[in-house]
Amino acid sequence: AVDPQHMLWWGRDEVSLLEGTGAHRECLRLREEVDEVAVTLSGDTLQSDVGRCGQQAVDEAVRAAYVSILSRAFTIDAGGAGVGAGAPALIPLLDTMQHSAHATVRYSYGEGRRVEVFAVGGHAAGAEMTICYGTHPDMVFGAHYGFVPAAQAASCYTVLRLNEATALTARQVSHHLSTLATRLSPASRPRSLPQ
């Protein structure tokens, strides 16, 4: 499914709004990686799909898979030991929880590949359970999760930290901030389940 807030779906004009920032470099790196994977898979695993559905459809499917994985994967930290330690993992149900800096759920890895989930404190029946996606710069939230948390949205400093070589007028900065704020809101939109 297309997530227009995620930078992998943005057009060139939207990506150019990030020029001179770390977010621009990360966006270009991710887009290049997705393109390389699509080319590799199209010549091998997905070759029959290219013939049946066309290259554009396969490219979009690979991009959609990347968006899903980037926005739903957790890094397994098993103390550096065990199968998959340090690798991203998709954890059913846990990956559908919203982000909150004040999480109501914490998780850890037990023996083997078991994930243990615990409520933090007491909760009323029907209360939303949230997890913390980590402490990241706005750029990481925007590039990997497709949003910037509300607590950080007022200041897009980490998204628009300019390289020393980049000079923008106050009007250009204001336009960039306005466009990014529109693109990255609302922060707490529901995440849909994979289809």
C-alpha positions as CSV (number, residue, x, y, z in Angstrom):
1,A,0.0,0.0,0.0
2,V,1.3,3.5,-0.9
3,D,2.1,5.6,2.1
4,P,2.4,9.1,0.6
5,Q,4.0,10.4,3.8
6,H,7.0,8.1,3.5
7,M,9.9,9.7,1.5
8,L,10.3,6.6,-0.6
9,W,7.0,7.6,-2.3
10,W,7.9,11.3,-2.7
11,G,8.6,12.8,-6.1
12,R,11.8,14.6,-7.1
13,D,10.4,18.1,-6.1
14,E,9.5,16.8,-2.6
15,V,12.9,15.2,-2.1
16,S,14.6,18.3,-3.3
17,L,13.1,20.2,-0.3
18,L,15.6,18.3,1.8
19,E,18.7,19.3,-0.1
20,G,21.7,20.2,2.1
21,T,20.5,18.1,5.0
22,G,21.3,14.7,6.5
23,A,17.7,13.7,5.7
24,H,18.4,14.3,2.0
25,R,21.4,12.0,2.0
26,E,19.4,9.3,3.9
27,C,16.5,9.6,1.5
28,L,18.8,9.3,-1.5
29,R,20.6,6.3,0.1
30,L,17.4,4.5,0.8
31,R,16.0,5.2,-2.7
32,E,19.2,3.9,-4.3
33,E,19.1,0.8,-2.1
34,V,15.5,0.1,-3.1
35,D,16.3,0.6,-6.7
36,E,19.2,-1.8,-6.6
37,V,17.1,-4.5,-4.8
38,A,14.3,-4.0,-7.4
39,V,16.7,-4.5,-10.2
40,T,18.2,-7.6,-8.6
41,L,14.9,-9.2,-7.8
42,S,13.4,-8.3,-11.2
43,G,16.2,-10.2,-13.0
44,D,15.8,-13.2,-10.8
45,T,13.1,-14.0,-8.2
46,L,10.4,-11.6,-9.6
47,Q,11.2,-12.1,-13.3
48,S,7.9,-13.8,-14.0
49,D,6.1,-11.0,-12.1
50,V,7.7,-8.4,-14.3
51,G,6.5,-10.3,-17.4
52,R,3.0,-10.6,-16.0
53,C,2.5,-7.2,-14.2
54,G,5.2,-4.9,-15.7
55,Q,8.4,-3.4,-14.2
56,Q,6.6,-0.4,-12.7
57,A,4.3,-2.7,-10.7
58,V,7.2,-4.7,-9.4
59,D,9.2,-1.6,-8.5
60,E,6.2,-0.3,-6.5
61,A,5.8,-3.6,-4.8
62,V,9.5,-3.6,-3.7
63,R,9.2,0.0,-2.5
64,A,6.0,-0.9,-0.6
65,A,7.8,-3.8,1.1
66,Y,10.7,-1.6,2.0
67,V,8.3,1.0,3.6
68,S,6.6,-1.7,5.5
69,I,9.9,-3.2,6.8
70,L,11.5,0.2,7.6
71,S,8.4,1.3,9.6
72,R,7.8,-2.0,11.4
73,A,11.2,-3.7,12.0
74,F,12.8,-3.9,15.4
75,T,16.5,-4.6,16.0
76,I,17.1,-7.7,17.9
77,D,19.5,-7.0,20.7
78,A,20.3,-10.4,22.3
79,G,23.5,-9.2,23.9
80,G,25.3,-9.8,20.6
81,A,24.7,-13.6,20.8
82,G,22.3,-15.9,19.1
83,V,20.7,-16.2,15.7
84,G,19.8,-12.8,14.3
85,A,21.4,-10.7,17.0
86,G,21.6,-7.1,15.7
87,A,19.4,-7.8,12.7
88,P,16.0,-6.2,12.0
89,A,13.0,-8.4,12.8
90,L,9.3,-8.2,12.2
91,I,7.4,-9.0,15.3
92,P,3.7,-9.6,14.7
93,L,1.3,-7.5,16.9
94,L,4.2,-5.6,18.5
95,D,4.8,-3.9,15.1
96,T,1.3,-2.5,15.0
97,M,1.7,-0.4,18.2
98,Q,2.0,3.3,18.0
99,H,5.1,5.2,19.1
100,S,5.1,7.2,22.4
101,A,8.0,8.6,24.2
102,H,6.1,7.5,27.3
103,A,5.5,3.9,26.3
104,T,2.9,1.8,28.1
105,V,4.5,-1.5,26.9
106,R,8.1,-2.6,27.0
107,Y,9.5,-5.7,25.3
108,S,12.6,-7.8,25.6
109,Y,14.0,-10.9,24.0
110,G,14.0,-14.2,26.0
111,E,15.6,-17.4,25.2
112,G,16.0,-18.2,21.5
113,R,13.6,-16.1,19.4
114,R,11.0,-15.5,22.1
115,V,9.8,-11.9,22.6
116,E,8.4,-11.0,26.0
117,V,6.0,-8.1,26.2
118,F,5.1,-6.4,29.5
119,A,2.7,-3.6,30.4
120,V,4.3,-0.7,32.2
121,G,2.1,0.2,35.2
122,G,-1.6,-0.3,35.4
123,H,-4.0,0.5,32.5
124,A,-7.8,0.9,32.2
125,A,-9.6,-1.6,30.0
126,G,-9.5,-0.4,26.4
127,A,-6.5,1.9,26.9
128,E,-4.1,2.1,23.9
129,M,-0.9,0.2,24.4
130,T,2.2,2.0,22.9
131,I,5.9,1.3,22.6
132,C,8.8,3.6,22.2
133,Y,10.5,3.4,18.7
134,G,13.6,4.8,20.3
135,T,15.3,8.2,20.7
136,H,16.1,9.3,17.2
137,P,16.6,12.6,15.3
138,D,13.5,13.8,13.4
139,M,15.3,12.7,10.2
140,V,15.3,9.1,11.3
141,F,11.7,9.2,12.3
142,G,10.8,10.8,8.9
143,A,13.0,8.5,6.8
144,H,12.2,5.2,8.5
145,Y,8.7,5.6,10.1
146,G,7.2,8.2,7.8
147,F,6.4,10.7,10.6
148,V,8.0,13.0,13.1
149,P,6.6,12.6,16.7
150,A,4.5,15.6,17.9
151,A,6.9,16.4,20.7
152,Q,9.6,17.0,18.0
153,A,7.3,18.4,15.2
154,A,7.5,22.0,16.4
155,S,11.2,22.1,15.7
156,C,12.4,20.3,12.6
157,Y,16.0,21.2,13.5
158,T,17.3,17.7,13.1
159,V,15.5,17.3,9.7
160,L,16.8,20.6,8.4
161,R,20.3,20.9,9.9
162,L,22.0,22.4,6.9
163,N,25.5,21.6,5.7
164,E,27.9,24.5,6.1
165,A,28.1,24.9,2.4
166,T,24.4,25.4,2.0
167,A,23.0,28.9,2.3
168,L,19.3,29.4,2.3
169,T,17.3,32.7,2.8
170,A,14.9,33.0,5.6
171,R,12.0,32.7,3.1
172,Q,13.4,29.4,1.7
173,V,13.8,28.0,5.2
174,S,10.3,29.0,6.1
175,H,8.9,27.4,2.9
176,H,10.9,24.2,3.5
177,L,9.6,24.0,7.2
178,S,6.0,24.6,6.1
179,T,6.2,22.0,3.4
180,L,7.8,19.4,5.7
181,A,5.4,20.1,8.5
182,T,2.5,19.4,6.1
183,R,4.2,16.3,4.7
184,L,5.2,14.8,8.1
185,S,1.8,15.4,9.9
186,P,-0.2,14.0,11.6
187,A,2.3,12.3,13.8
188,S,0.1,9.7,15.4
189,R,-1.8,8.4,12.4
190,P,-2.9,4.8,12.8
191,R,-0.6,2.3,11.2
192,S,-2.5,-0.2,9.0
193,L,-2.0,-3.9,9.3
194,P,0.0,-5.6,6.5
195,Q,-2.2,-6.8,3.7
